Amino acid sequence: MINENEIITTLEELEAFLISVENGGLGLTNVAGIALATNNADGRRFVAVLDDKHQLLMGRWVTEEVYENGKDLVRNGPNKSSLH
């Protein structure tokens, strides 16, 4: 489930999305991981929230810049000092 109207365009927006997922603010259950991915159909980039069977629970489109520069943020998680 990817919302066509919600595109993450900055690293700050990506971090806020990651924090929302970690804090349970999006109402998702059985979250096992988050990854940056590429849509096979059209090559668009997105951040994927995955369950324990690697099935997509939620996704948000990201710009190419966020995809390239947000890899460490997704891999390592948001700055823990910014969690409220």
N, C-alpha and C positions, 0 to 999 in steps of 0.2 A: 504494500500500500504506500504509494508515493503521491503526495499532494502536488499537483502540477503548479500550483500558485505559490508554493513556498520554496524559494531558492535561497540557500545560504551563500552569501556573497563576501563575507569577511571571516577572518579567524575568530573574532570575538563572537560572532553569531554561531560559529561551529562550537566554540567552547560552551556557550550558553545552552546549546542543544545537548551536548554531552552531559552537562551538569543536570539538566532536566531529566535525562534518561537515568542517570545514576541516582537521583533523588526520588525517582518514581513519580515525578510530576506529570508524566504523559499517560499514566494509567496502564502501562504495559506490564504484562506478567511473563515470567519465564525468560527474561532477558539473559543471554549468555555471553554476548559479545557485540562489539561495534566494529565496522570495517568500512574503509573507503573502497568503492567498487565502480565498475564500468558496465553500463547497460549494453548487453550484447546486440540488441536490435539497432540502436542508433549511436552508440559510443558516448552517450552522455554520462557524466560522472555523478555519483551520489554517495551519501553516507548511509550505511545500512545498519539497522538494529536487528540482530539475529537471535533466534532462540537456540536451545541446546541441540537441536537437530540441523542447525545452520539454515533454517527457514527464515525468510524475511518477515519481520513483525512490522517494521515501519522504515521508511526511507525518506530522505530529503535530498533534492537535487543540490549540487554544489557547483560553483564556478570552477573552471580549470585551475585558476590561481589557488583557490581554497584546496582543491584536490592535491595539487603539487606541494603546497606549503603547510598543509594540515596533517600530513602523515604522522609526524612525531606526536602531535596533540592527540590523535586518535589512538596511536600505539601506546602512549604513556599515560593517557588520561589527562583531564583538566588539572590545572594548578590547584592542589588541595587547599591552599590558603584562600582561594576565591570561593570555595564552597561555603554556603551560608546555611 
